[in-house]
């Protein structure tokens, strides 16, 4: 149960900060940023699942987080360039 409190608390704090702070992104980068956020969220949920299964490795989580986000942005950019 205690393993679930930290992620849920962090989610609540992030939601509060997100509703208070205003972040402006240009239209050119907004579509890539949204895809990167979705890929990062996938990594976070995978990390939460690994934590609940007691197989969490922080190095794998951290590298997967950034690699997924960058790869998603790159693939979206290439798809946009192709047409």
Phi, psi and omega in degrees: 000321182291335179291339182269341183292317181297311178297320180290322176295319178295322177296318179295316179296319177296322178293322178293313178298321179295328179280335180275312184278147177249124179243123180255128177235142180292158182295332180293325183261348186297321181290327177286324180293320180294322178290322178295322178294321178296318178293321178294321178296324175299318178294319180296317179293325174295322176294322177295321178294317178296325178295318179291333179270004181059035176234028184284134174231118187294327179293318178294320179297313183293314179293320179295324178301307183287321180294317178298316181294314181292320179294322178295318178296318180296315180294322176295319178296315179296319177296324178291322180289325180290322177138000000 
